[in-house]
Amino acid sequence: MVGYTGRVTGKVGAGLVGEVLLHVPERLATEAFLAYPSVPDETLPLGTPVVVVEYQPPRTVYVARALG
């Protein structure tokens, strides 16, 4: 999961449990995951492109704003 990219579908921020949609190539699908910011106090609004920096099974990821 680390390195996968997607978009924020539920605001990600400090004190919030957000949601992201990630493309999962092994399953040929786009799936929803609970998301937390990898940078403390960063807020990621809806539609922000993100990259997974940490994965905690089964459905939790820590994300950062994707470059580019």
N, C-alpha and C positions, 0 to 999 in steps of 0.2 A: 504493500500500500504506500510506503514512503516513496515520494516522488510523483505519485499520481496527481493529476490536476482536475480542477472542477470549478464550480461557481457557488457562491453563498446563496442559499434560498431561505435562510432564517438568520437574522442578525447575530453575528459572532462578536462577543466582547467580554470584558471582565465582569464576572458575576452572572453571566448568561450562558445558557446551553443553546448554541446555535445549531444550524443544519446546513449541510453542503451536499450537492449532487456531484458525485465523482464518476468518471468513466473508468470502468473496471474491464480491461481488455480480456482477461482470462474468462470472463463470463459473457463477453460481447454485450455488455449492458451498462446503463447508467443507474447508480444506486444512491440512496440517501444515507447519510451518516450523521451522528451527533458530532458537533464540532466545538472546539475551544481554541482560543488564540494561542499561538506559540510564543508570541511576544506579549509580556504582561502589559495590561492597560491599553492594548491596541483594540480598536473597534473596526470590524469589517462589515460594511453595509450590504444590503441585498445586491446581487449581481457582481460582486467583486470576484475577479479570478483569483484562485488560491492554489497552493501546492501543499501536499501532506508532508509534514516533517516528523510526525510520530503517529504510530497506530497502536491502539489498545483494543484487542478483540473483545467482543465480536463487532461492534459498530461505532467505535469512538475514534476520532482523529483530532490531532492538533495541527492547525494550519497556519500558513503565513501568506501574505499577499504575494501573488505571482508577479514576476518581472515581465514586462513586455506585454 
